Amino acid sequence: MEKSKKLYIPSGLKLRSEIFNGFGKEELGKTIIAGIGFGIIDLIIYMLTKNSVFAVVFILTTFSGTILMLTKDHYNISVVDQVGFLLEYAFKQKNYMYKYEIGNERREEITKIDNKKQ
């Protein structure tokens, strides 16, 4: 009789380097791009309102919000990924047109059910 060997699969392995837990170089690049975009918007807001307090709070809020939304959890999913999953599901086809037959092979009568919106 052969001895069986157990296979151990480690959980929580990271295949890429991260700056802090759940935030790597890819997320840093996205944060920098979003920071540049929000920086331009912040500059326009400052030129229109001349309110430096609002401009500083706006840019700090957008940076921290971007970092929070892009940081991945233990299951490697971020808030942005979850929103993408929800949008993908919302645009999928949900009405499946098919016919389902119920019957017994010994009997000759078969009931047909048409699955259509009524």
N, CA, C and O atoms as a GROMACS GRO file, in nm:
protein
  472
    1MET      N    1   0.084  -0.118   0.000
    1MET     CA    2   0.000   0.000   0.000
    1MET      C    3   0.089   0.124   0.000
    1MET      O    4   0.181   0.136   0.081
    2GLU      N    5   0.061   0.215  -0.092
    2GLU     CA    6   0.141   0.337  -0.102
    2GLU      C    7   0.097   0.439   0.002
    2GLU      O    8  -0.020   0.447   0.039
    3LYS      N    9   0.194   0.517   0.047
    3LYS     CA   10   0.161   0.624   0.140
    3LYS      C   11   0.113   0.744   0.059
    3LYS      O   12   0.173   0.782  -0.041
    4SER      N   13   0.007   0.802   0.104
    4SER     CA   14  -0.045   0.920   0.033
    4SER      C   15   0.021   1.045   0.090
    4SER      O   16   0.039   1.060   0.211
    5LYS      N   17   0.056   1.134  -0.001
    5LYS     CA   18   0.117   1.260   0.041
    5LYS      C   19   0.011   1.368   0.039
    5LYS      O   20  -0.072   1.373  -0.052
    6LYS      N   21   0.013   1.454   0.138
    6LYS     CA   22  -0.082   1.563   0.145
    6LYS      C   23  -0.028   1.682   0.068
    6LYS      O   24   0.092   1.710   0.070
    7LEU      N   25  -0.117   1.752   0.002
    7LEU     CA   26  -0.081   1.871  -0.072
    7LEU      C   27  -0.126   1.992   0.008
    7LEU      O   28  -0.244   2.009   0.038
    8TYR      N   29  -0.032   2.076   0.042
    8TYR     CA   30  -0.062   2.198   0.115
    8TYR      C   31  -0.055   2.316   0.019
    8TYR      O   32   0.047   2.339  -0.046
    9ILE      N   33  -0.164   2.391   0.012
    9ILE     CA   34  -0.169   2.510  -0.073
    9ILE      C   35  -0.170   2.630   0.019
    9ILE      O   36  -0.267   2.650   0.092
   10PRO      N   37  -0.064   2.710   0.017
   10PRO     CA   38  -0.061   2.827   0.107
   10PRO      C   39  -0.160   2.933   0.061
   10PRO      O   40  -0.178   2.955  -0.059
   11SER      N   41  -0.221   2.998   0.156
   11SER     CA   42  -0.316   3.105   0.123
   11SER      C   43  -0.253   3.239   0.154
   11SER      O   44  -0.167   3.251   0.242
   12GLY      N   45  -0.296   3.339   0.082
   12GLY     CA   46  -0.249   3.475   0.107
   12GLY      C   47  -0.116   3.507   0.044
   12GLY      O   48  -0.050   3.602   0.085
   13LEU      N   49  -0.073   3.430  -0.058
   13LEU     CA   50   0.053   3.462  -0.125
   13LEU      C   51   0.033   3.579  -0.219
   13LEU      O   52  -0.068   3.586  -0.290
   14LYS      N   53   0.126   3.669  -0.220
   14LYS     CA   54   0.121   3.784  -0.309
   14LYS      C   55   0.222   3.763  -0.422
   14LYS      O   56   0.339   3.732  -0.396
   15LEU      N   57   0.178   3.778  -0.544
   15LEU     CA   58   0.266   3.759  -0.658
   15LEU      C   59   0.335   3.887  -0.701
   15LEU      O   60   0.424   3.884  -0.786
   16ARG      N   61   0.296   3.997  -0.644
   16ARG     CA   62   0.357   4.125  -0.681
   16ARG      C   63   0.397   4.199  -0.554
   16ARG      O   64   0.344   4.176  -0.446
   17SER      N   65   0.491   4.289  -0.572
   17SER     CA   66   0.535   4.366  -0.455
   17SER      C   67   0.433   4.475  -0.425
   17SER      O   68   0.372   4.531  -0.516
   18GLU      N   69   0.416   4.505  -0.298
   18GLU     CA   70   0.317   4.604  -0.257
   18GLU      C   71   0.382   4.709  -0.169
   18GLU      O   72   0.474   4.680  -0.092
   19ILE      N   73   0.334   4.831  -0.181
   19ILE     CA   74   0.383   4.941  -0.099
   19ILE      C   75   0.332   4.921   0.044
   19ILE      O   76   0.410   4.928   0.139
   20PHE      N   77   0.203   4.897   0.058
   20PHE     CA   78   0.145   4.852   0.184
   20PHE      C   79   0.038   4.750   0.148
   20PHE      O   80   0.008   4.732   0.030
   21ASN      N   81  -0.017   4.683   0.245
   21ASN     CA   82  -0.103   4.569   0.221
   21ASN      C   83  -0.221   4.605   0.131
   21ASN      O   84  -0.307   4.685   0.169
   22GLY      N   85  -0.226   4.546   0.010
   22GLY     CA   86  -0.334   4.569  -0.084
   22GLY      C   87  -0.312   4.685  -0.179
   22GLY      O   88  -0.400   4.713  -0.261
   23PHE      N   89  -0.200   4.752  -0.172
   23PHE     CA   90  -0.173   4.870  -0.256
   23PHE      C   91  -0.034   4.855  -0.317
   23PHE      O   92   0.067   4.870  -0.248
   24GLY      N   93  -0.031   4.826  -0.447
   24GLY     CA   94   0.095   4.804  -0.516
   24GLY      C   95   0.126   4.912  -0.618
   24GLY      O   96   0.068   5.021  -0.615
   25LYS      N   97   0.218   4.880  -0.708
   25LYS     CA   98   0.260   4.977  -0.809
   25LYS      C   99   0.148   5.011  -0.907
   25LYS      O  100   0.137   5.125  -0.952
   26GLU      N  101   0.066   4.913  -0.940
   26GLU     CA  102  -0.045   4.938  -1.032
   26GLU      C  103  -0.144   5.039  -0.972
   26GLU      O  104  -0.188   5.131  -1.041
   27GLU      N  105  -0.177   5.021  -0.846
   27GLU     CA  106  -0.269   5.114  -0.780
   27GLU      C  107  -0.205   5.252  -0.762
   27GLU      O  108  -0.273   5.354  -0.768
   28LEU      N  109  -0.074   5.255  -0.740
   28LEU     CA  110  -0.004   5.383  -0.728
   28LEU      C  111  -0.011   5.460  -0.859
   28LEU      O  112  -0.033   5.581  -0.858
   29GLY      N  113   0.006   5.392  -0.971
   29GLY     CA  114  -0.005   5.457  -1.101
   29GLY      C  115  -0.144   5.514  -1.124
   29GLY      O  116  -0.158   5.626  -1.172
   30LYS      N  117  -0.247   5.435  -1.089
   30LYS     CA  118  -0.384   5.484  -1.105
   30LYS      C  119  -0.410   5.603  -1.014
   30LYS      O  120  -0.481   5.696  -1.051
   31THR      N  121  -0.353   5.600  -0.893
   31THR     CA  122  -0.370   5.711  -0.799
   31THR      C  123  -0.303   5.838  -0.851
   31THR      O  124  -0.358   5.947  -0.838
   32ILE      N  125  -0.186   5.824  -0.910
   32ILE     CA  126  -0.116   5.940  -0.966
   32ILE      C  127  -0.195   6.000  -1.082
   32ILE      O  128  -0.209   6.122  -1.091
   33ILE      N  129  -0.248   5.914  -1.170
   33ILE     CA  130  -0.328   5.964  -1.283
   33ILE      C  131  -0.454   6.035  -1.232
   33ILE      O  132  -0.488   6.143  -1.280
   34ALA      N  133  -0.522   5.974  -1.134
   34ALA     CA  134  -0.641   6.038  -1.077
   34ALA      C  135  -0.603   6.167  -1.005
   34ALA      O  136  -0.678   6.264  -1.010
   35GLY      N  137  -0.487   6.169  -0.939
   35GLY     CA  138  -0.441   6.290  -0.870
   35GLY      C  139  -0.414   6.405  -0.966
   35GLY      O  140  -0.445   6.520  -0.936
   36ILE      N  141  -0.357   6.372  -1.082
   36ILE     CA  142  -0.333   6.477  -1.183
   36ILE      C  143  -0.467   6.531  -1.234
   36ILE      O  144  -0.484   6.652  -1.248
   37GLY      N  145  -0.562   6.440  -1.260
   37GLY     CA  146  -0.694   6.485  -1.308
   37GLY      C  147  -0.766   6.570  -1.205
   37GLY      O  148  -0.819   6.676  -1.238
   38PHE      N  149  -0.767   6.524  -1.080
   38PHE     CA  150  -0.834   6.601  -0.976
   38PHE      C  151  -0.755   6.728  -0.942
   38PHE      O  152  -0.814   6.827  -0.896
   39GLY      N  153  -0.625   6.727  -0.963
   39GLY     CA  154  -0.544   6.848  -0.942
   39GLY      C  155  -0.582   6.958  -1.040
   39GLY      O  156  -0.589   7.075  -1.004
   40ILE      N  157  -0.608   6.918  -1.165
   40ILE     CA  158  -0.651   7.016  -1.265
   40ILE      C  159  -0.789   7.071  -1.228
   40ILE      O  160  -0.813   7.192  -1.238
   41ILE      N  161  -0.878   6.983  -1.185
   41ILE     CA  162  -1.011   7.028  -1.142
   41ILE      C  163  -0.999   7.120  -1.021
   41ILE      O  164  -1.070   7.220  -1.010
   42ASP      N  165  -0.909   7.084  -0.928
   42ASP     CA  166  -0.887   7.166  -0.809
   42ASP      C  167  -0.832   7.302  -0.845
   42ASP      O  168  -0.870   7.403  -0.785
   43LEU      N  169  -0.744   7.307  -0.941
   43LEU     CA  170  -0.688   7.435  -0.985
   43LEU      C  171  -0.795   7.525  -1.046
   43LEU      O  172  -0.797   7.645  -1.022
   44ILE      N  173  -0.883   7.465  -1.124
   44ILE     CA  174  -0.993   7.542  -1.183
   44ILE      C  175  -1.088   7.593  -1.074
   44ILE      O  176  -1.133   7.707  -1.078
   45ILE      N  177  -1.117   7.507  -0.976
   45ILE     CA  178  -1.204   7.550  -0.865
   45ILE      C  179  -1.139   7.663  -0.788
   45ILE      O  180  -1.207   7.758  -0.749
   46TYR      N  181  -1.008   7.654  -0.764
   46TYR     CA  182  -0.939   7.760  -0.690
   46TYR      C  183  -0.940   7.892  -0.767
   46TYR      O  184  -0.959   7.998  -0.709
   47MET      N  185  -0.920   7.884  -0.898
   47MET     CA  186  -0.921   8.008  -0.979
   47MET      C  187  -1.059   8.073  -0.979
   47MET      O  188  -1.069   8.196  -0.986
   48LEU      N  189  -1.164   7.993  -0.971
   48LEU     CA  190  -1.299   8.050  -0.971
   48LEU      C  191  -1.340   8.102  -0.834
   48LEU      O  192  -1.405   8.206  -0.825
   49THR      N  193  -1.303   8.033  -0.727
   49THR     CA  194  -1.352   8.071  -0.594
   49THR      C  195  -1.250   8.147  -0.510
   49THR      O  196  -1.288   8.220  -0.419
   50LYS      N  197  -1.121   8.132  -0.539
   50LYS     CA  198  -1.012   8.192  -0.460
   50LYS      C  199  -1.017   8.150  -0.314
   50LYS      O  200  -0.976   8.225  -0.225
   51ASN      N  201  -1.066   8.030  -0.289
   51ASN     CA  202  -1.078   7.977  -0.154
   51ASN      C  203  -0.972   7.867  -0.138
   51ASN      O  204  -0.991   7.755  -0.187
   52SER      N  205  -0.862   7.898  -0.071
   52SER     CA  206  -0.752   7.804  -0.060
   52SER      C  207  -0.784   7.688   0.036
   52SER      O  208  -0.735   7.577   0.017
   53VAL      N  209  -0.866   7.713   0.137
   53VAL     CA  210  -0.902   7.607   0.232
   53VAL      C  211  -0.981   7.499   0.160
   53VAL      O  212  -0.954   7.380   0.176
   54PHE      N  213  -1.079   7.540   0.082
   54PHE     CA  214  -1.159   7.443   0.007
   54PHE      C  215  -1.072   7.366  -0.093
   54PHE      O  216  -1.089   7.246  -0.109
   55ALA      N  217  -0.980   7.434  -0.158
   55ALA     CA  218  -0.894   7.369  -0.256
   55ALA      C  219  -0.804   7.264  -0.191
   55ALA      O  220  -0.787   7.155  -0.246
   56VAL      N  221  -0.748   7.294  -0.075
   56VAL     CA  222  -0.662   7.198  -0.004
   56VAL      C  223  -0.743   7.079   0.045
   56VAL      O  224  -0.700   6.964   0.030
   57VAL      N  225  -0.859   7.104   0.103
   57VAL     CA  226  -0.944   6.995   0.152
   57VAL      C  227  -0.991   6.908   0.035
   57VAL      O  228  -0.998   6.785   0.048
   58PHE      N  229  -1.023   6.969  -0.077
   58PHE     CA  230  -1.068   6.895  -0.195
   58PHE      C  231  -0.959   6.801  -0.246
   58PHE      O  232  -0.986   6.684  -0.273
   59ILE      N  233  -0.837   6.850  -0.261
   59ILE     CA  234  -0.730   6.767  -0.316
   59ILE      C  235  -0.691   6.657  -0.218
   59ILE      O  236  -0.663   6.545  -0.261
   60LEU      N  237  -0.688   6.686  -0.088
   60LEU     CA  238  -0.656   6.581   0.010
   60LEU      C  239  -0.766   6.474   0.017
   60LEU      O  240  -0.737   6.356   0.031
   61THR      N  241  -0.890   6.517   0.007
   61THR     CA  242  -1.002   6.422   0.009
   61THR      C  243  -0.999   6.333  -0.114
   61THR      O  244  -1.022   6.212  -0.103
   62THR      N  245  -0.972   6.390  -0.230
   62THR     CA  246  -0.970   6.308  -0.351
   62THR      C  247  -0.853   6.209  -0.350
   62THR      O  248  -0.870   6.095  -0.394
   63PHE      N  249  -0.736   6.251  -0.302
   63PHE     CA  250  -0.623   6.158  -0.293
   63PHE      C  251  -0.654   6.043  -0.197
   63PHE      O  252  -0.633   5.927  -0.231
   64SER      N  253  -0.703   6.076  -0.079
   64SER     CA  254  -0.730   5.970   0.019
   64SER      C  255  -0.846   5.882  -0.028
   64SER      O  256  -0.842   5.760  -0.006
   65GLY      N  257  -0.946   5.939  -0.089
   65GLY     CA  258  -1.058   5.860  -0.141
   65GLY      C  259  -1.014   5.766  -0.253
   65GLY      O  260  -1.060   5.652  -0.260
   66THR      N  261  -0.925   5.814  -0.339
   66THR     CA  262  -0.873   5.729  -0.446
   66THR      C  263  -0.793   5.613  -0.390
   66THR      O  264  -0.806   5.499  -0.436
   67ILE      N  265  -0.711   5.640  -0.290
   67ILE     CA  266  -0.631   5.534  -0.228
   67ILE      C  267  -0.723   5.432  -0.160
   67ILE      O  268  -0.700   5.312  -0.170
   68LEU      N  269  -0.825   5.479  -0.090
   68LEU     CA  270  -0.918   5.388  -0.022
   68LEU      C  271  -0.997   5.302  -0.121
   68LEU      O  272  -1.021   5.184  -0.096
   69MET      N  273  -1.036   5.361  -0.233
   69MET     CA  274  -1.115   5.285  -0.330
   69MET      C  275  -1.032   5.187  -0.411
   69MET      O  276  -1.086   5.088  -0.461
   70LEU      N  277  -0.902   5.211  -0.425
   70LEU     CA  278  -0.817   5.122  -0.504
   70LEU      C  279  -0.746   5.016  -0.422
   70LEU      O  280  -0.690   4.922  -0.478
   71THR      N  281  -0.745   5.028  -0.290
   71THR     CA  282  -0.678   4.929  -0.206
   71THR      C  283  -0.757   4.799  -0.206
   71THR      O  284  -0.878   4.799  -0.183
   72LYS      N  285  -0.688   4.689  -0.232
   72LYS     CA  286  -0.753   4.559  -0.241
   72LYS      C  287  -0.760   4.493  -0.104
   72LYS      O  288  -0.672   4.511  -0.020
   73ASP      N  289  -0.865   4.416  -0.083
   73ASP     CA  290  -0.882   4.347   0.045
   73ASP      C  291  -0.814   4.211   0.042
   73ASP      O  292  -0.736   4.182  -0.049
   74HIS      N  293  -0.843   4.129   0.140
   74HIS     CA  294  -0.779   3.997   0.152
   74HIS      C  295  -0.813   3.907   0.033
   74HIS      O  296  -0.735   3.817   0.000
   75TYR      N  297  -0.928   3.929  -0.030
   75TYR     CA  298  -0.971   3.849  -0.145
   75TYR      C  299  -0.928   3.909  -0.278
   75TYR      O  300  -0.970   3.862  -0.383
   76ASN      N  301  -0.844   4.012  -0.274
   76ASN     CA  302  -0.786   4.077  -0.392
   76ASN      C  303  -0.893   4.148  -0.476
   76ASN      O  304  -0.888   4.146  -0.599
   77ILE      N  305  -0.989   4.210  -0.409
   77ILE     CA  306  -1.094   4.286  -0.476
   77ILE      C  307  -1.101   4.424  -0.412
   77ILE      O  308  -1.103   4.437  -0.290
   78SER      N  309  -1.105   4.526  -0.495
   78SER     CA  310  -1.117   4.664  -0.445
   78SER      C  311  -1.260   4.713  -0.466
   78SER      O  312  -1.342   4.644  -0.527
   79VAL      N  313  -1.289   4.832  -0.417
   79VAL     CA  314  -1.421   4.892  -0.434
   79VAL      C  315  -1.447   4.919  -0.582
   79VAL      O  316  -1.559   4.900  -0.630
   80VAL      N  317  -1.345   4.962  -0.654
   80VAL     CA  318  -1.359   4.988  -0.797
   80VAL      C  319  -1.390   4.858  -0.871
   80VAL      O  320  -1.472   4.857  -0.963
   81ASP      N  321  -1.326   4.749  -0.832
   81ASP     CA  322  -1.356   4.619  -0.892
   81ASP      C  323  -1.499   4.577  -0.867
   81ASP      O  324  -1.566   4.526  -0.957
   82GLN      N  325  -1.548   4.599  -0.744
   82GLN     CA  326  -1.686   4.562  -0.711
   82GLN      C  327  -1.787   4.642  -0.791
   82GLN      O  328  -1.888   4.588  -0.836
   83VAL      N  329  -1.761   4.771  -0.810
   83VAL     CA  330  -1.850   4.853  -0.892
   83VAL      C  331  -1.847   4.804  -1.036
   83VAL      O  332  -1.951   4.800  -1.102
   84GLY      N  333  -1.730   4.766  -1.085
   84GLY     CA  334  -1.720   4.710  -1.220
   84GLY      C  335  -1.799   4.581  -1.233
   84GLY      O  336  -1.864   4.559  -1.335
   85PHE      N  337  -1.795   4.495  -1.131
   85PHE     CA  338  -1.873   4.372  -1.134
   85PHE      C  339  -2.023   4.402  -1.136
   85PHE      O  340  -2.099   4.337  -1.208
   86LEU      N  341  -2.065   4.502  -1.057
   86LEU     CA  342  -2.207   4.539  -1.055
   86LEU      C  343  -2.253   4.594  -1.189
   86LEU      O  344  -2.363   4.561  -1.235
   87LEU      N  345  -2.171   4.677  -1.253
   87LEU     CA  346  -2.207   4.731  -1.384
   87LEU      C  347  -2.210   4.622  -1.490
   87LEU      O  348  -2.297   4.620  -1.576
   88GLU      N  349  -2.115   4.530  -1.484
   88GLU     CA  350  -2.113   4.419  -1.578
   88GLU      C  351  -2.238   4.334  -1.563
   88GLU      O  352  -2.297   4.291  -1.663
   89TYR      N  353  -2.280   4.309  -1.440
   89TYR     CA  354  -2.401   4.231  -1.417
   89TYR      C  355  -2.525   4.307  -1.463
   89TYR      O  356  -2.618   4.247  -1.517
   90ALA      N  357  -2.527   4.438  -1.444
   90ALA     CA  358  -2.644   4.518  -1.481
   90ALA      C  359  -2.668   4.517  -1.632
   90ALA      O  360  -2.783   4.526  -1.676
   91PHE      N  361  -2.562   4.507  -1.711
   91PHE     CA  362  -2.576   4.511  -1.856
   91PHE      C  363  -2.584   4.373  -1.920
   91PHE      O  364  -2.595   4.362  -2.043
   92LYS      N  365  -2.579   4.267  -1.841
   92LYS     CA  366  -2.591   4.133  -1.897
   92LYS      C  367  -2.737   4.101  -1.928
   92LYS      O  368  -2.829   4.160  -1.872
   93GLN      N  369  -2.754   4.006  -2.018
   93GLN     CA  370  -2.888   3.960  -2.052
   93GLN      C  371  -2.943   3.880  -1.935
   93GLN      O  372  -2.877   3.791  -1.882
   94LYS      N  373  -3.066   3.913  -1.894
   94LYS     CA  374  -3.126   3.843  -1.782
   94LYS      C  375  -3.254   3.770  -1.820
   94LYS      O  376  -3.310   3.698  -1.738
   95ASN      N  377  -3.300   3.786  -1.942
   95ASN     CA  378  -3.421   3.719  -1.987
   95ASN      C  379  -3.380   3.609  -2.084
   95ASN      O  380  -3.337   3.636  -2.196
   96TYR      N  381  -3.393   3.486  -2.041
   96TYR     CA  382  -3.350   3.373  -2.123
   96TYR      C  383  -3.474   3.307  -2.184
   96TYR      O  384  -3.559   3.253  -2.113
   97MET      N  385  -3.482   3.313  -2.315
   97MET     CA  386  -3.597   3.256  -2.385
   97MET      C  387  -3.566   3.111  -2.420
   97MET      O  388  -3.479   3.082  -2.503
   98TYR      N  389  -3.638   3.021  -2.356
   98TYR     CA  390  -3.618   2.878  -2.385
   98TYR      C  391  -3.747   2.804  -2.354
   98TYR      O  392  -3.835   2.855  -2.286
   99LYS      N  393  -3.756   2.683  -2.405
   99LYS     CA  394  -3.870   2.598  -2.378
   99LYS      C  395  -3.823   2.481  -2.294
   99LYS      O  396  -3.720   2.419  -2.324
  100TYR      N  397  -3.895   2.452  -2.192
  100TYR     CA  398  -3.862   2.343  -2.103
  100TYR      C  399  -3.974   2.241  -2.109
  100TYR      O  400  -4.091   2.276  -2.089
  101GLU      N  401  -3.940   2.116  -2.137
  101GLU     CA  402  -4.042   2.013  -2.150
  101GLU      C  403  -4.042   1.924  -2.027
  101GLU      O  404  -3.938   1.876  -1.982
  102ILE      N  405  -4.161   1.903  -1.974
  102ILE     CA  406  -4.177   1.814  -1.860
  102ILE      C  407  -4.258   1.694  -1.908
  102ILE      O  408  -4.362   1.711  -1.972
  103GLY      N  409  -4.213   1.577  -1.878
  103GLY     CA  410  -4.290   1.461  -1.920
  103GLY      C  411  -4.224   1.332  -1.878
  103GLY      O  412  -4.114   1.332  -1.823
  104ASN      N  413  -4.289   1.226  -1.903
  104ASN     CA  414  -4.240   1.094  -1.871
  104ASN      C  415  -4.225   1.018  -2.002
  104ASN      O  416  -4.312   1.028  -2.089
  105GLU      N  417  -4.119   0.945  -2.018
  105GLU     CA  418  -4.095   0.875  -2.144
  105GLU      C  419  -4.200   0.766  -2.169
  105GLU      O  420  -4.228   0.732  -2.284
  106ARG      N  421  -4.258   0.713  -2.063
  106ARG     CA  422  -4.359   0.607  -2.078
  106ARG      C  423  -4.493   0.663  -2.125
  106ARG      O  424  -4.573   0.593  -2.187
  107ARG      N  425  -4.515   0.788  -2.095
  107ARG     CA  426  -4.642   0.849  -2.135
  107ARG      C  427  -4.626   0.918  -2.268
  107ARG      O  428  -4.516   0.957  -2.307
  108GLU      N  429  -4.734   0.932  -2.336
  108GLU     CA  430  -4.728   0.999  -2.466
  108GLU      C  431  -4.747   1.149  -2.452
  108GLU      O  432  -4.706   1.224  -2.541
  109GLU      N  433  -4.807   1.193  -2.345
  109GLU     CA  434  -4.833   1.336  -2.330
  109GLU      C  435  -4.714   1.406  -2.265
  109GLU      O  436  -4.661   1.360  -2.164
  110ILE      N  437  -4.674   1.515  -2.324
  110ILE     CA  438  -4.566   1.598  -2.273
  110ILE      C  439  -4.619   1.740  -2.258
  110ILE      O  440  -4.678   1.796  -2.350
  111THR      N  441  -4.599   1.795  -2.142
  111THR     CA  442  -4.645   1.931  -2.117
  111THR      C  443  -4.534   2.027  -2.155
  111THR      O  444  -4.420   2.012  -2.109
  112LYS      N  445  -4.564   2.125  -2.236
  112LYS     CA  446  -4.464   2.224  -2.277
  112LYS      C  447  -4.489   2.351  -2.198
  112LYS      O  448  -4.602   2.400  -2.188
  113ILE      N  449  -4.382   2.403  -2.142
  113ILE     CA  450  -4.388   2.529  -2.068
  113ILE      C  451  -4.308   2.630  -2.147
  113ILE      O  452  -4.192   2.607  -2.180
  114ASP      N  453  -4.369   2.742  -2.177
  114ASP     CA  454  -4.302   2.848  -2.250
  114ASP      C  455  -4.259   2.955  -2.151
  114ASP      O  456  -4.344   3.018  -2.088
  115ASN      N  457  -4.131   2.977  -2.137
  115ASN     CA  458  -4.078   3.073  -2.039
  115ASN      C  459  -4.066   3.210  -2.105
  115ASN      O  460  -3.959   3.248  -2.153
  116LYS      N  461  -4.174   3.283  -2.107
  116LYS     CA  462  -4.177   3.418  -2.164
  116LYS      C  463  -4.236   3.512  -2.061
  116LYS      O  464  -4.310   3.471  -1.972
  117LYS      N  465  -4.202   3.638  -2.075
  117LYS     CA  466  -4.262   3.738  -1.985
  117LYS      C  467  -4.411   3.750  -2.017
  117LYS      O  468  -4.452   3.754  -2.133
  118GLN      N  469  -4.488   3.754  -1.912
  118GLN     CA  470  -4.634   3.761  -1.931
  118GLN      C  471  -4.684   3.899  -1.901
  118GLN      O  472  -4.805   3.924  -1.912
   0.00000   0.00000   0.00000
